[in-house]
Amino acid sequence: MGENYSTDVQVLSSDEISQLVGWLQTRKGNPAGRRAEHQGIILLALRSGLRETEIARLMWRDVLVGSAIRRWVIPSRAKKGSRMPALISDSAMRCLEALPRRGKCIFGGGRGISRQAVWQTWKRIQLELWRCQIYTFHSLRHTAITEMYRMCRDIELTRQFARHRSYQTTQRYIHLVERERCIGMMEKIEAQTASVVGAIRRKNAIS
């Protein structure tokens, strides 16, 4: 499961992302309000790259302009040095729009929820979906950043999306994707070599 090319960057595979998003949209057994909250927590991390602390204490004032959801937000509890805005995707915006607006915090109302509650939500989802806990919550952020670079191939856009202060931090994700490209190229070379060898053998057999 997953793709792990580094000791500190682990991301969900494309199949796992599809499984997770599909499962979040169709899961049963939880009240509608709790289900919508869980969708919001996971999709915000997976699509925006927000950190668990930022999500746990995210406030409505961070994401609203009037009564509409902002496209870009700066979390009140953003990590020091990460005061650049985070992008909110369409799917994450729909989840936020479905949540009741009670209290100043989006999740848990009043003072929000704890980091431990965010971790436990992700742990329970993994156990229900895959029957084992594979990823940390931060893996969702790693996945979001990696997917952004995979799509745009632009380190500056990826750095802004991730809200990194330095390119050196962003470079870890670039290395992961470029290793994927190397593996793909090696597979193509091997396939071409096998094709040429096969053609030579067939020609020798006919001769």
MDTraj code that builds the backbone (N, CA, C; nanometers):
import mdtraj as md
import numpy as np

residues = "MET GLY GLU ASN TYR SER THR ASP VAL GLN VAL LEU SER SER ASP GLU ILE SER GLN LEU VAL GLY TRP LEU GLN THR ARG LYS GLY ASN PRO ALA GLY ARG ARG ALA GLU HIS GLN GLY ILE ILE LEU LEU ALA LEU ARG SER GLY LEU ARG GLU THR GLU ILE ALA ARG LEU MET TRP ARG ASP VAL LEU VAL GLY SER ALA ILE ARG ARG TRP VAL ILE PRO SER ARG ALA LYS LYS GLY SER ARG MET PRO ALA LEU ILE SER ASP SER ALA MET ARG CYS LEU GLU ALA LEU PRO ARG ARG GLY LYS CYS ILE PHE GLY GLY GLY ARG GLY ILE SER ARG GLN ALA VAL TRP GLN THR TRP LYS ARG ILE GLN LEU GLU LEU TRP ARG CYS GLN ILE TYR THR PHE HIS SER LEU ARG HIS THR ALA ILE THR GLU MET TYR ARG MET CYS ARG ASP ILE GLU LEU THR ARG GLN PHE ALA ARG HIS ARG SER TYR GLN THR THR GLN ARG TYR ILE HIS LEU VAL GLU ARG GLU ARG CYS ILE GLY MET MET GLU LYS ILE GLU ALA GLN THR ALA SER VAL VAL GLY ALA ILE ARG ARG LYS ASN ALA ILE SER".split()
xyz = np.array([
    [0.0830, -0.1199, 0.0000],
    [0.0000, 0.0000, 0.0000],
    [0.0861, 0.1245, 0.0000],
    [0.0400, 0.2279, -0.0687],
    [0.1095, 0.3543, -0.0653],
    [0.2411, 0.3545, -0.1379],
    [0.3059, 0.4679, -0.1364],
    [0.4345, 0.4875, -0.2013],
    [0.5252, 0.5559, -0.1008],
    [0.6363, 0.4907, -0.0635],
    [0.7240, 0.5459, 0.0393],
    [0.8674, 0.5377, -0.0086],
    [0.9196, 0.6476, -0.0640],
    [1.0548, 0.6507, -0.1176],
    [1.1502, 0.7238, -0.0236],
    [1.1005, 0.7697, 0.0879],
    [1.1830, 0.8445, 0.1806],
    [1.1410, 0.8116, 0.3218],
    [1.2294, 0.8325, 0.4173],
    [1.1969, 0.8031, 0.5557],
    [1.0955, 0.9013, 0.6127],
    [1.0770, 1.0172, 0.5503],
    [0.9875, 1.1173, 0.6082],
    [0.8763, 1.1616, 0.5148],
    [0.8622, 1.1028, 0.3985],
    [0.7530, 1.1372, 0.3068],
    [0.6834, 1.0088, 0.2643],
    [0.5615, 0.9900, 0.3131],
    [0.4818, 0.8736, 0.2751],
    [0.3491, 0.9235, 0.2214],
    [0.3091, 0.8745, 0.1054],
    [0.1869, 0.9235, 0.0413],
    [0.0962, 0.8084, 0.0044],
    [-0.0329, 0.8387, -0.0056],
    [-0.1299, 0.7401, -0.0505],
    [-0.1159, 0.7201, -0.2006],
    [-0.1384, 0.5990, -0.2459],
    [-0.1377, 0.5726, -0.3896],
    [-0.2667, 0.6263, -0.4515],
    [-0.2701, 0.6336, -0.5838],
    [-0.3897, 0.6829, -0.6543],
    [-0.5113, 0.5958, -0.6226],
    [-0.4908, 0.4644, -0.6177],
    [-0.6017, 0.3735, -0.5855],
    [-0.6538, 0.3980, -0.4443],
    [-0.5624, 0.4216, -0.3508],
    [-0.6039, 0.4457, -0.2124],
    [-0.6787, 0.5777, -0.1987],
    [-0.6371, 0.6790, -0.2741],
    [-0.7080, 0.8071, -0.2721],
    [-0.8510, 0.7866, -0.3221],
    [-0.8665, 0.7131, -0.4311],
    [-1.0000, 0.6870, -0.4866],
    [-1.0859, 0.6092, -0.3872],
    [-1.0269, 0.5068, -0.3237],
    [-1.0990, 0.4283, -0.2235],
    [-1.1444, 0.5155, -0.1078],
    [-1.0542, 0.6013, -0.0606],
    [-1.0838, 0.6854, 0.0551],
    [-1.1945, 0.7850, 0.0244],
    [-1.1826, 0.8561, -0.0884],
    [-1.2829, 0.9571, -0.1234],
    [-1.4192, 0.8908, -0.1480],
    [-1.4195, 0.7789, -0.2193],
    [-1.5439, 0.7074, -0.2441],
    [-1.6089, 0.6591, -0.1162],
    [-1.5268, 0.6086, -0.0254],
    [-1.5785, 0.5579, 0.1021],
    [-1.6348, 0.6703, 0.1882],
    [-1.5673, 0.7848, 0.1901],
    [-1.6161, 0.8986, 0.2677],
    [-1.7529, 0.9452, 0.2183],
    [-1.7725, 0.9373, 0.0886],
    [-1.8982, 0.9845, 0.0298],
    [-2.0135, 0.8881, 0.0508],
    [-1.9829, 0.7613, 0.0781],
    [-2.0900, 0.6604, 0.0869],
    [-2.0986, 0.5923, 0.2218],
    [-2.0091, 0.6238, 0.3168],
    [-2.0050, 0.5505, 0.4438],
    [-2.1382, 0.5604, 0.5170],
    [-2.1686, 0.4524, 0.5878],
    [-2.2935, 0.4457, 0.6634],
    [-2.2600, 0.4140, 0.8098],
    [-2.3586, 0.4251, 0.8953],
    [-2.3382, 0.3864, 1.0343],
    [-2.3197, 0.5038, 1.1292],
    [-2.2769, 0.6190, 1.0786],
    [-2.2608, 0.7378, 1.1627],
    [-2.3721, 0.8372, 1.1335],
    [-2.4129, 0.9139, 1.2330],
    [-2.5123, 1.0195, 1.2073],
    [-2.4628, 1.1143, 1.0985],
    [-2.5566, 1.1745, 1.0278],
    [-2.5207, 1.2606, 0.9139],
    [-2.4237, 1.3708, 0.9544],
    [-2.4456, 1.4320, 1.0720],
    [-2.3577, 1.5408, 1.1151],
    [-2.2149, 1.4938, 1.1369],
    [-2.1980, 1.3794, 1.2039],
    [-2.0641, 1.3271, 1.2291],
    [-1.9971, 1.2851, 1.0983],
    [-2.0756, 1.2259, 1.0078],
    [-2.0210, 1.1832, 0.8789],
    [-1.9699, 1.3045, 0.7995],
    [-2.0467, 1.4125, 0.7982],
    [-2.0065, 1.5329, 0.7263],
    [-1.8811, 1.5935, 0.7882],
    [-1.8713, 1.5889, 0.9218],
    [-1.7533, 1.6441, 0.9884],
    [-1.6293, 1.5634, 0.9537],
    [-1.6416, 1.4308, 0.9534],
    [-1.5285, 1.3457, 0.9175],
    [-1.4857, 1.3684, 0.7729],
    [-1.5832, 1.3835, 0.6836],
    [-1.5508, 1.4142, 0.5441],
    [-1.4722, 1.5438, 0.5347],
    [-1.5173, 1.6447, 0.6080],
    [-1.4509, 1.7739, 0.6038],
    [-1.3079, 1.7669, 0.6540],
    [-1.2847, 1.6968, 0.7640],
    [-1.1508, 1.6843, 0.8217],
    [-1.0554, 1.6180, 0.7236],
    [-1.0962, 1.5043, 0.6668],
    [-1.0076, 1.4273, 0.5792],
    [-0.9873, 1.4977, 0.4450],
    [-1.0951, 1.5481, 0.3851],
    [-1.0816, 1.6115, 0.2541],
    [-1.0045, 1.7430, 0.2619],
    [-1.0166, 1.8154, 0.3726],
    [-0.9365, 1.9369, 0.3885],
    [-0.7877, 1.9028, 0.3891],
    [-0.7527, 1.7966, 0.4604],
    [-0.6119, 1.7560, 0.4639],
    [-0.5658, 1.7028, 0.3290],
    [-0.6496, 1.6239, 0.2644],
    [-0.6120, 1.5579, 0.1402],
    [-0.6087, 1.6532, 0.0221],
    [-0.6931, 1.7545, 0.0216],
    [-0.7026, 1.8453, -0.0939],
    [-0.6327, 1.9796, -0.0724],
    [-0.6184, 2.0213, 0.0535],
    [-0.5573, 2.1521, 0.0784],
    [-0.4183, 2.1406, 0.1388],
    [-0.3862, 2.0231, 0.1971],
    [-0.2569, 2.0075, 0.2623],
    [-0.2491, 2.0737, 0.3987],
    [-0.3638, 2.1105, 0.4568],
    [-0.3633, 2.1703, 0.5906],
    [-0.3118, 2.0702, 0.6938],
    [-0.2407, 2.1194, 0.7922],
    [-0.1871, 2.0355, 0.8996],
    [-0.2971, 2.0054, 1.0010],
    [-0.2750, 1.8984, 1.0825],
    [-0.3784, 1.8579, 1.1775],
    [-0.4116, 1.9668, 1.2792],
    [-0.3102, 2.0398, 1.3268],
    [-0.3358, 2.1467, 1.4235],
    [-0.4177, 2.2581, 1.3599],
    [-0.3884, 2.2905, 1.2344],
    [-0.4624, 2.3949, 1.1637],
    [-0.6078, 2.3549, 1.1452],
    [-0.6322, 2.2273, 1.1130],
    [-0.7687, 2.1787, 1.0935],
    [-0.8437, 2.1732, 1.2260],
    [-0.7772, 2.1253, 1.3311],
    [-0.8414, 2.1096, 1.4612],
    [-0.8948, 2.2423, 1.5154],
    [-0.8255, 2.3520, 1.4861],
    [-0.8644, 2.4830, 1.5392],
    [-0.9113, 2.5786, 1.4288],
    [-0.9469, 2.5248, 1.3124],
    [-0.9898, 2.6104, 1.2022],
    [-1.1202, 2.6816, 1.2391],
    [-1.1234, 2.8117, 1.2170],
    [-1.2397, 2.8920, 1.2547],
    [-1.3202, 2.9328, 1.1314],
    [-1.4488, 2.9577, 1.1552],
    [-1.5337, 3.0010, 1.0455],
    [-1.4867, 3.1340, 0.9882],
    [-1.4324, 3.2193, 1.0730],
    [-1.3845, 3.3478, 1.0234],
    [-1.2653, 3.3308, 0.9286],
    [-1.1957, 3.2147, 0.9402],
    [-1.0828, 3.1873, 0.8512],
    [-1.1300, 3.1574, 0.7091],
    [-1.2478, 3.0951, 0.6978],
    [-1.2892, 3.0421, 0.5671],
    [-1.4065, 3.1161, 0.5043],
    [-1.4697, 3.2057, 0.5775],
    [-1.5876, 3.2720, 0.5238],
    [-1.5581, 3.4140, 0.4774],
    [-1.6196, 3.4517, 0.3655],
    [-1.6257, 3.5914, 0.3248],
    [-1.7750, 3.6194, 0.3069],
    [-1.8318, 3.6940, 0.4000],
    [-1.9767, 3.7036, 0.4076],
    [-2.0292, 3.5684, 0.4547],
    [-2.1131, 3.5052, 0.3727],
    [-2.1632, 3.3709, 0.4058],
    [-2.1065, 3.2646, 0.3120],
    [-2.0168, 3.3055, 0.2219],
    [-1.9596, 3.2125, 0.1233],
    [-1.8223, 3.1620, 0.1695],
    [-1.7879, 3.0405, 0.1249],
    [-1.6584, 2.9823, 0.1572],
    [-1.5503, 3.0458, 0.0698],
    [-1.4403, 3.0869, 0.1303],
    [-1.3280, 3.1417, 0.0550],
    [-1.2588, 3.0331, -0.0255],
    [-1.1991, 3.0700, -0.1353],
    [-1.1154, 2.9775, -0.2131],
    [-0.9781, 2.9619, -0.1477],
    [-0.9258, 3.0711, -0.0907],
    [-0.7966, 3.0696, -0.0229],
    [-0.8172, 3.1115, 0.1219],
    [-0.7549, 3.0412, 0.2160],
    [-0.7699, 3.0749, 0.3572],
    [-0.6338, 3.0752, 0.4266],
    [-0.6229, 3.1575, 0.5303],
    [-0.5050, 3.1550, 0.6172],
    [-0.5527, 3.1102, 0.7547],
    [-0.5212, 2.9863, 0.7957],
    [-0.5687, 2.9360, 0.9251],
    [-0.5157, 3.0195, 1.0415],
    [-0.6007, 3.0426, 1.1406],
    [-0.5586, 3.1185, 1.2586],
    [-0.4430, 3.0502, 1.3300],
    [-0.4403, 2.9178, 1.3270],
    [-0.3364, 2.8416, 1.3953],
    [-0.2304, 2.7911, 1.2983],
    [-0.2043, 2.8676, 1.1929],
    [-0.1031, 2.8257, 1.0957],
    [0.0322, 2.8119, 1.1630],
    [0.1086, 2.7147, 1.1165],
    [0.2436, 2.6939, 1.1683],
    [0.3259, 2.8203, 1.1471],
    [0.4130, 2.8512, 1.2429],
    [0.4974, 2.9699, 1.2329],
    [0.5743, 2.9678, 1.1005],
    [0.5651, 3.0757, 1.0260],
    [0.6321, 3.0834, 0.8966],
    [0.5458, 3.0361, 0.7816],
    [0.4206, 2.9888, 0.8115],
    [0.3312, 2.9390, 0.7062],
    [0.2074, 3.0269, 0.6947],
    [0.2273, 3.1574, 0.6928],
    [0.1144, 3.2485, 0.6875],
    [0.0671, 3.2761, 0.5457],
    [0.1133, 3.1965, 0.4504],
    [0.0591, 3.2063, 0.3149],
    [-0.0769, 3.1376, 0.3130],
    [-0.1675, 3.1776, 0.2232],
    [-0.3004, 3.1164, 0.2191],
    [-0.2984, 2.9732, 0.1666],
    [-0.3907, 2.8917, 0.2177],
    [-0.4076, 2.7537, 0.1721],
    [-0.5246, 2.7480, 0.0744],
    [-0.5111, 2.6662, -0.0285],
    [-0.6152, 2.6516, -0.1300],
    [-0.7213, 2.5520, -0.0824],
    [-0.8473, 2.5895, -0.0943],
    [-0.9584, 2.5015, -0.0608],
    [-1.0209, 2.4512, -0.1912],
    [-1.0199, 2.3203, -0.2121],
    [-1.0717, 2.2624, -0.3363],
    [-1.2246, 2.2635, -0.3372],
    [-1.2816, 2.2353, -0.4539],
    [-1.4273, 2.2310, -0.4669],
    [-1.4890, 2.1277, -0.3728],
    [-1.4296, 2.0067, -0.3665],
    [-1.4870, 1.9011, -0.2824],
    [-1.4796, 1.9387, -0.1351],
    [-1.3680, 2.0011, -0.0926],
    [-1.3552, 2.0448, 0.0463],
    [-1.4533, 2.1570, 0.0765],
    [-1.4739, 2.2473, -0.0201],
    [-1.5696, 2.3573, -0.0015],
    [-1.7107, 2.3031, 0.0174],
    [-1.7462, 2.2009, -0.0609],
    [-1.8806, 2.1430, -0.0473],
    [-1.8995, 2.0807, 0.0903],
    [-1.7939, 2.0159, 0.1419],
    [-1.8013, 1.9564, 0.2760],
    [-1.8209, 2.0645, 0.3817],
    [-1.7475, 2.1751, 0.3686],
    [-1.7606, 2.2837, 0.4654],
    [-1.8997, 2.3462, 0.4597],
    [-1.9524, 2.3601, 0.3385],
    [-2.0856, 2.4192, 0.3224],
    [-2.1936, 2.3334, 0.3867],
    [-2.1689, 2.2020, 0.3974],
    [-2.2688, 2.1107, 0.4544],
    [-2.2661, 2.1087, 0.6076],
    [-2.1629, 2.1682, 0.6669],
    [-2.1496, 2.1641, 0.8127],
    [-2.2331, 2.2735, 0.8784],
    [-2.2932, 2.2423, 0.9950],
    [-2.3664, 2.3467, 1.0688],
    [-2.2691, 2.4500, 1.1243],
    [-2.3075, 2.5758, 1.1243],
    [-2.2188, 2.6828, 1.1715],
    [-2.2544, 2.7180, 1.3157],
    [-2.2059, 2.6326, 1.4060],
    [-2.2299, 2.6559, 1.5485],
    [-2.0946, 2.6757, 1.6180],
    [-2.0833, 2.7813, 1.6913],
    [-1.9577, 2.8103, 1.7578],
    [-1.8584, 2.8760, 1.6626],
    [-1.7448, 2.9188, 1.7146],
    [-1.6477, 2.9891, 1.6314],
    [-1.5595, 2.8945, 1.5505],
    [-1.5443, 2.7698, 1.5967],
    [-1.4611, 2.6719, 1.5254],
    [-1.5463, 2.5844, 1.4345],
    [-1.4900, 2.5430, 1.3238],
    [-1.5636, 2.4625, 1.2259],
    [-1.5914, 2.3230, 1.2800],
    [-1.4897, 2.2625, 1.3403],
    [-1.5046, 2.1272, 1.3932],
    [-1.5110, 2.1320, 1.5456],
    [-1.6190, 2.0798, 1.6004],
    [-1.6339, 2.0762, 1.7450],
    [-1.6950, 2.2001, 1.8059],
    [-1.7255, 2.3022, 1.7248],
    [-1.7862, 2.4229, 1.7786],
    [-1.6887, 2.5032, 1.8622],
    [-1.7324, 2.5492, 1.9807],
    [-1.6551, 2.6293, 2.0749],
    [-1.5067, 2.6439, 2.0518],
    [-1.4271, 2.5579, 2.1148],
    [-1.2814, 2.5687, 2.1058],
    [-1.2212, 2.4756, 2.0005],
    [-1.3050, 2.4134, 1.9227],
    [-1.2545, 2.3201, 1.8229],
    [-1.2308, 2.1826, 1.8830],
    [-1.1511, 2.1022, 1.8165],
    [-1.1208, 1.9681, 1.8642],
    [-0.9701, 1.9564, 1.8860],
    [-0.9285, 1.8526, 1.9549],
    [-0.7863, 1.8337, 1.9828],
    [-0.7170, 1.7646, 1.8664],
    [-0.5849, 1.7752, 1.8633],
    [-0.5074, 1.7019, 1.7624],
    [-0.5321, 1.5530, 1.7763],
    [-0.5448, 1.5070, 1.9015],
    [-0.5685, 1.3646, 1.9243],
    [-0.7001, 1.3186, 1.8610],
    [-0.8023, 1.4055, 1.8668],
    [-0.9309, 1.3708, 1.8057],
    [-0.9181, 1.3609, 1.6550],
    [-0.8383, 1.4490, 1.5953],
    [-0.8138, 1.4425, 1.4508],
    [-0.7429, 1.3125, 1.4164],
    [-0.6402, 1.2779, 1.4927],
    [-0.5665, 1.1526, 1.4682],
    [-0.6586, 1.0316, 1.4825],
    [-0.7416, 1.0329, 1.5882],
    [-0.8299, 0.9185, 1.6132],
    [-0.9323, 0.9010, 1.5013],
    [-0.9821, 1.0132, 1.4485],
    [-1.0756, 1.0058, 1.3347],
    [-1.0105, 0.9352, 1.2169],
    [-0.8868, 0.9751, 1.1841],
    [-0.8142, 0.9161, 1.0715],
    [-0.7815, 0.7693, 1.0995],
    [-0.7465, 0.7377, 1.2226],
    [-0.7162, 0.5984, 1.2590],
    [-0.8394, 0.5101, 1.2407],
    [-0.9556, 0.5559, 1.2893],
    [-1.0778, 0.4762, 1.2770],
    [-1.1160, 0.4559, 1.1308],
    [-1.0991, 0.5598, 1.0503],
    [-1.1325, 0.5480, 0.9080],
    [-1.0444, 0.4432, 0.8415],
    [-0.9138, 0.4440, 0.8710],
    [-0.8233, 0.3448, 0.8118],
    [-0.8597, 0.2034, 0.8548],
    [-0.8942, 0.1857, 0.9820],
    [-0.9296, 0.0527, 1.0324],
    [-1.0570, 0.0020, 0.9659],
    [-1.1531, 0.0919, 0.9443],
    [-1.2779, 0.0508, 0.8791],
    [-1.2580, 0.0248, 0.7303],
    [-1.1726, 0.1055, 0.6676],
    [-1.1544, 0.0961, 0.5224],
    [-1.0549, -0.0126, 0.4838],
    [-0.9389, -0.0172, 0.5519],
    [-0.8313, -0.1095, 0.5130],
    [-0.7989, -0.2145, 0.6197],
    [-0.8703, -0.2094, 0.7332],
    [-0.8537, -0.3054, 0.8432],
    [-0.7167, -0.2967, 0.9118],
    [-0.6451, -0.1884, 0.8875],
    [-0.5178, -0.1665, 0.9559],
    [-0.4825, -0.0184, 0.9468],
    [-0.4011, 0.0269, 1.0418],
    [-0.3559, 0.1658, 1.0391],
    [-0.2213, 0.1723, 0.9701],
    [-0.2148, 0.2411, 0.8558],
    [-0.0945, 0.2461, 0.7740],
    [-0.0287, 0.3830, 0.7815],
    [-0.1100, 0.4867, 0.7754],
    [-0.0580, 0.6214, 0.7573],
    [-0.0786, 0.7096, 0.8806],
    [0.0122, 0.8029, 0.8999],
    [-0.0104, 0.9100, 0.9956],
    [-0.1035, 1.0120, 0.9312],
    [-0.1586, 1.1009, 1.0121],
    [-0.2446, 1.2040, 0.9549],
    [-0.1650, 1.2943, 0.8616],
    [-0.0395, 1.3177, 0.8951],
    [0.0445, 1.4051, 0.8132],
    [0.0664, 1.3472, 0.6736],
    [0.0453, 1.2163, 0.6562],
    [0.0577, 1.1550, 0.5235],
    [-0.0434, 1.2145, 0.4258],
    [-0.1570, 1.2615, 0.4778],
    [-0.2562, 1.3254, 0.3902],
    [-0.2007, 1.4558, 0.3343],
    [-0.1286, 1.5310, 0.4173],
    [-0.0629, 1.6529, 0.3688],
    [0.0453, 1.6183, 0.2676],
    [0.1273, 1.5167, 0.2981],
    [0.2300, 1.4733, 0.2030],
    [0.1667, 1.4377, 0.0682],
    [0.0529, 1.3688, 0.0747],
    [-0.0157, 1.3271, -0.0475],
    [-0.0635, 1.4466, -0.1281],
    [-0.1226, 1.5457, -0.0601],
    [-0.1730, 1.6649, -0.1283],
    [-0.0608, 1.7387, -0.2008],
    [0.0522, 1.7549, -0.1342],
    [0.1645, 1.8277, -0.1941],
    [0.2224, 1.7503, -0.3123],
    [0.2371, 1.6200, -0.2950],
    [0.2919, 1.5366, -0.4022],
    [0.2009, 1.5373, -0.5242],
    [0.0696, 1.5291, -0.5015],
    [-0.0252, 1.5321, -0.6128],
    [-0.0206, 1.6663, -0.6855],
    [-0.0014, 1.7742, -0.6110],
    [0.0084, 1.9050, -0.6747],
    [0.1288, 1.9101, -0.7688],
    [0.2451, 1.8650, -0.7216],
    [0.3634, 1.8684, -0.8086],
    [0.3480, 1.7720, -0.9259],
    [0.2862, 1.6579, -0.9015],
    [0.2662, 1.5605, -1.0091],
    [0.1832, 1.6208, -1.1220],
    [0.0890, 1.7082, -1.0860],
    [0.0026, 1.7696, -1.1863],
    [0.0682, 1.8885, -1.2558],
    [0.1396, 1.9743, -1.1797],
    [0.1888, 2.0990, -1.2390],
    [0.3363, 2.0961, -1.2774],
    [0.4157, 2.0071, -1.2150],
    [0.5610, 1.9994, -1.2409],
    [0.6277, 2.1353, -1.2232],
    [0.5800, 2.2127, -1.1261],
    [0.6339, 2.3468, -1.1028],
    [0.6663, 2.3590, -0.9543],
    [0.7943, 2.3731, -0.9215],
    [0.8354, 2.3741, -0.7815],
    [0.7860, 2.4987, -0.7084],
    [0.7774, 2.6143, -0.7772],
    [0.7309, 2.7362, -0.7106],
    [0.5825, 2.7266, -0.6774],
    [0.5008, 2.6782, -0.7707],
    [0.3587, 2.6599, -0.7427],
    [0.3388, 2.5600, -0.6295],
    [0.4184, 2.4541, -0.6305],
    [0.4082, 2.3523, -0.5267],
    [0.4492, 2.4087, -0.3913],
    [0.5533, 2.4899, -0.3893],
    [0.5982, 2.5523, -0.2638],
    [0.4887, 2.6429, -0.2076],
    [0.4251, 2.7201, -0.2950],
    [0.3181, 2.8082, -0.2487],
    [0.1990, 2.7274, -0.1971],
    [0.1641, 2.6213, -0.2683],
    [0.0535, 2.5360, -0.2249],
    [0.0827, 2.4755, -0.0884],
    [0.2068, 2.4288, -0.0695],
    [0.2461, 2.3649, 0.0566],
    [0.2703, 2.4662, 0.1676],
    [0.2882, 2.5949, 0.1299],
    [0.3178, 2.7018, 0.2249],
    [0.4511, 2.6771, 0.2965],
    [0.5474, 2.6337, 0.2183],
    [0.6836, 2.6155, 0.2708],
    [0.7618, 2.7461, 0.2605],
    [0.8454, 2.7717, 0.3579],
    [0.9305, 2.8903, 0.3506],
    [1.0477, 2.8683, 0.2553],
    [1.0981, 2.7451, 0.2488],
    [1.2168, 2.7191, 0.1676],
    [1.1882, 2.6155, 0.0594],
    [1.2611, 2.6280, -0.0511],
    [1.2506, 2.5296, -0.1589],
    [1.3074, 2.3954, -0.1148],
    [1.4002, 2.3973, -0.0202],
    [1.4630, 2.2733, 0.0254],
    [1.3590, 2.1784, 0.0843],
    [1.2628, 2.2345, 0.1570],
    [1.1562, 2.1512, 0.2132],
    [1.0706, 2.0922, 0.1020],
    [1.0342, 2.1746, 0.0047],
    [0.9513, 2.1277, -0.1070],
    [1.0241, 2.0224, -0.1897],
    [1.1550, 2.0315, -0.1953],
    [1.2351, 1.9426, -0.2793],
    [1.2147, 1.7956, -0.2452],
    [1.1798, 1.7661, -0.1196],
    [1.1580, 1.6259, -0.0807],
    [1.0473, 1.5621, -0.1638],
    [0.9443, 1.6409, -0.1916],
    [0.8302, 1.5888, -0.2673],
    [0.8639, 1.5768, -0.4155],
    [0.9458, 1.6698, -0.4646],
    [0.9885, 1.6640, -0.6041],
    [1.0708, 1.5383, -0.6269],
    [1.1602, 1.5067, -0.5342],
    [1.2430, 1.3865, -0.5467],
    [1.1568, 1.2619, -0.5555],
    [1.0501, 1.2571, -0.4764],
    [0.9620, 1.1397, -0.4776],
    [0.9002, 1.1207, -0.6151],
    [0.8455, 1.2286, -0.6725],
    [0.7791, 1.2187, -0.8028],
    [0.8797, 1.1880, -0.9131],
    [0.9985, 1.2489, -0.9051],
    [1.0986, 1.2240, -1.0085],
    [1.1486, 1.0797, -1.0031],
    [1.1536, 1.0219, -0.8842],
    [1.1891, 0.8795, -0.8754],
    [1.0853, 0.7939, -0.9461],
    [0.9588, 0.8328, -0.9324],
    [0.8528, 0.7617, -1.0037],
    [0.8776, 0.7665, -1.1545],
    [0.9174, 0.8843, -1.2048],
    [0.9439, 0.8991, -1.3483],
    [1.0618, 0.8113, -1.3894],
    [1.1662, 0.8042, -1.3053],
    [1.2819, 0.7186, -1.3356],
    [1.2402, 0.5728, -1.3460],
    [1.1576, 0.5291, -1.2527],
    [1.1099, 0.3904, -1.2547],
    [1.0310, 0.3642, -1.3829],
    [0.9442, 0.4605, -1.4201],
    [0.8667, 0.4448, -1.5426],
    [0.9546, 0.4377, -1.6660],
    [1.0595, 0.5204, -1.6712],
    [1.1514, 0.5181, -1.7848],
    [1.2272, 0.3856, -1.7917],
    [1.2702, 0.3357, -1.6745],
    [1.3408, 0.2075, -1.6715],
    [1.2523, 0.0946, -1.7235],
    [1.1250, 0.0980, -1.6869],
    [1.0319, -0.0052, -1.7333],
    [1.0142, 0.0023, -1.8847],
    [1.0088, 0.1257, -1.9396],
    [0.9959, 0.1412, -2.0850],
    [1.1203, 0.0893, -2.1570],
    [1.2379, 0.1212, -2.1006],
    [1.3638, 0.0739, -2.1608],
    [1.3692, -0.0775, -2.1614],
    [1.3313, -0.1377, -2.0489],
    [1.3323, -0.2849, -2.0405],
    [1.2353, -0.3461, -2.1400],
    [1.1178, -0.2841, -2.1562],
    [1.0190, -0.3368, -2.2507],
    [1.0705, -0.3259, -2.3941],
    [1.1343, -0.2118, -2.4264],
    [1.1893, -0.1942, -2.5611],
    [1.3021, -0.2938, -2.5875],
    [1.3881, -0.3149, -2.4874],
    [1.4982, -0.4106, -2.5018],
    [1.4451, -0.5512, -2.5247],
    [1.3437, -0.5878, -2.4451],
    [1.2848, -0.7213, -2.4605],
    [1.2242, -0.7373, -2.5996],
    [1.1637, -0.6299, -2.6515],
    [1.1035, -0.6361, -2.7846],
    [1.2094, -0.6569, -2.8921],
    [1.3209, -0.5839, -2.8800],
    [1.4299, -0.5973, -2.9775],
    [1.4904, -0.7362, -2.9709],
    [1.5159, -0.7864, -2.8516],
    [1.5737, -0.9205, -2.8347],
    [1.4813, -1.0255, -2.8935],
    [1.3514, -1.0087, -2.8713],
    [1.2539, -1.1038, -2.9245],
    [1.2550, -1.1041, -3.0769],
    [1.2666, -0.9841, -3.1376],
    [1.2682, -0.9729, -3.2825],
    [1.3936, -1.0404, -3.3415],
    [1.5088, -1.0219, -3.2737],
    [1.6335, -1.0844, -3.3204],
    [1.6241, -1.2364, -3.3115],
    [1.5681, -1.2845, -3.2042],
    [1.5543, -1.4310, -3.1886],
    [1.4645, -1.4892, -3.2952],
    [1.3555, -1.4188, -3.3244],
    [1.2631, -1.4686, -3.4282],
    [1.3302, -1.4698, -3.5625],
    [1.4078, -1.3641, -3.5919],
    [1.4785, -1.3561, -3.7208],
    [1.5807, -1.4685, -3.7327],
    [1.6558, -1.4962, -3.6223],
    [1.7567, -1.6041, -3.6235],
    [1.6918, -1.7413, -3.6413],
    [1.5749, -1.7562, -3.5809],
    [1.5044, -1.8850, -3.5907],
    [1.4604, -1.9104, -3.7343],
    [1.4161, -1.8054, -3.8032],
    [1.3716, -1.8205, -3.9424],
    [1.4910, -1.8512, -4.0325],
    [1.6052, -1.7865, -4.0032],
    [1.7267, -1.8078, -4.0837],
    [1.7763, -1.9512, -4.0653],
])
top = md.Topology()
chain = top.add_chain()
for i, resn in enumerate(residues, 1):
    res = top.add_residue(resn, chain, resSeq=i)
    for name in ("N", "CA", "C"):
        top.add_atom(name, md.element.get_by_symbol(name[0]), res)
traj = md.Trajectory(xyz[None], top)
